[in-house]
Amino acid sequence: MALGVWTPSYEFLSLNDDIYFAWLAFLLGLVICLGTGSLIGLAFLTGGEGRIHNEVSILSSFIGFGFGAGVMRMTYATVLTTLL
């Protein structure tokens, strides 16, 4: 891009203008939410049995879930625009 070889019509790596980057970020947020959500469900389904059910793993899973949901929230408008 600095040499003028490739000049896209959109702002490169912008969450609002770069459609490919927005889709990648949205799908990454979805995978993070699914993974951490399953860890939360697994921790609560075990009912305290085993090593997975401790406060640190549940807290870190909720932090990861919030991060994934935040990424999806920032990019869903661009993703919906490309679908419609």
ABEGO torsion letter per residue (X at the ends): XAAGABBBABBBGBAAABAAAAAAAAAAAAAAAAAAAAAAAAAAAAGGBEAABBAAAAAAAAAAAAAAAAAAAAAAAAAAAAAX
